[in-house]
């Protein structure tokens, strides 16, 4: 067990990119909480005195006019570019001096070094000199970075190097200037782009994800050091223009207020978080919707399935063998279509069919093939339709079909409708609750904890059953190759359990899914909180049962609806484990 280290007045932080922008704001806030010593690194040259024409002039328009007059007096023609360059130099100089002044006002000490973190030799020399004045470095805050946003096909090697080296080589160079085993704090300014990805920022995402992994690696080698990679979202600063704010709002991305964000940095350096190596502060980077073109394309995706890679399957065992739930097949096909069109969601799955399920025993194939064929596109309605099939091949080369469906992607999912036949009046006919529905007898639901639980039956009659359900989310390792994204295979499977209860109550029979006419999703089904299922039975024969399922909240707002779900009736004994 390591001892957390408190920041002391004698602590010395080396801060790359720390004299301007958000990193400077964070450094000032840190100095206000912990007045210690800071060596600030930046590429901008620091002038002791401003040009005479700029002194006491803080209005942008007036200052730019004076710059033009200055250039004319020198016999130079002022151009927008040359005026802006001098204006930026003066503004940069003022911001650096302001940062130094605010750190000192907070009771800290600060020294600025003009150096590029990618210049190994100059960096080493200048830091060595600064250490003789400020003391041995006990912490690093790496906030330096560059952007070169372009679609990947338009990026050059120079673009990549500019972005990558500032983050990755910059970190390597900073660590080479200190004795790692003496570092008490290592703070890496990463980005949600590295965590979620973002269009036009492949190089930035790569560089920041390397920072994330570097944080974990450094922590393993030096557990006494407080290491954290902070994956920042967008800040409410000059870089986020009003137009960009509007775009973020449209995509549901919150921006970080400066005061709140800088305080979050201070909070992360509290000794209580000594072992938290990576945090995300900001909204997920939801990509804008992809642009549609009229061409219809086809895709083939191969996947190897293993029982070891999907622990949840041990909670879906039929006749002694783990079996892939039909809802996982739907989520598999839906997720694959969504990944082809960022910003679109799978709104519906129609004509879903089970041909031959996937059983995890000696019949498991070496690989499974998902074929996706675009059948139509409506560019104006932002709609893409797919025909999807999952198949495998026997060692003899025979094709076996397992599942098929048609998936509709929409950019704008319709607003959730209200279930008009809502009835949550309790009738106390079935008094079983919670886990007592599961694995307690021959006719009980066979599902394990990953697919539970139906909490209670609110009411039941010969045509309908209404239930309250609650899915306690399982972790990503348990979810394996079928993570719960927009379409959640686990809550969808749970939502079909009421039909099993109804069928056994009235007919002493049980069933497994065979096909469904239509599944539509308007919102994510919640987890770790109750939701409700109203199941309306439409047809009952000797061999099958057909029902509509409405998954909704307590007020009847529909999350999703499964219409025309057909269950194939089986003898109860077939569902029990083999002896």
Secondary structure, DSSP 8 states (H G I E B T S, - for coil): --------TT-EEEEETTTSHHHHHHHHHHHHHS--EEEEEESS---SS--GGGTT---HHHHHHHHHHHHHHTT----HHHHHHHHHHHHHHHHHHHHHHHHHHTT-EEEEEE--TT-HHHHHHHHHHHHHHH----EEEE---------GGG--HHHHHHHHIIIIIHHHHHHHTS-GGG-SEEEEEEEHHHHH--TT-HHHHHHHHHHHHHHHHHHHH-TTSEEEEEEE--BSSTTS-HHHHHHHHHTT---B-HHHHHHHHHHHTSGGGTT--EEEES-----------S---EEEEEE---STT-GGGGGSEETTEEB--HHHHHHHHHHHHHHHSTT-EEEEEEEEEESS--BSSTT--S-EEEEEEEEEEETTTTEEEEEEEEEEE-TT--EEEEEEEEEEEESS-----B-TT-------S---BGGGGBSSSTTSB---GGG--EEEEEEEETTEEEEEEE-----HHHHTTS--SSS-HHHHHHHTHHHHHHHHHHHS-EEEEEEEEEEEESS---SSSEEEEEEEEEEE-SSEEEEEEEEE-TT-BEEEEEEEEEEEEE-GGGGS---
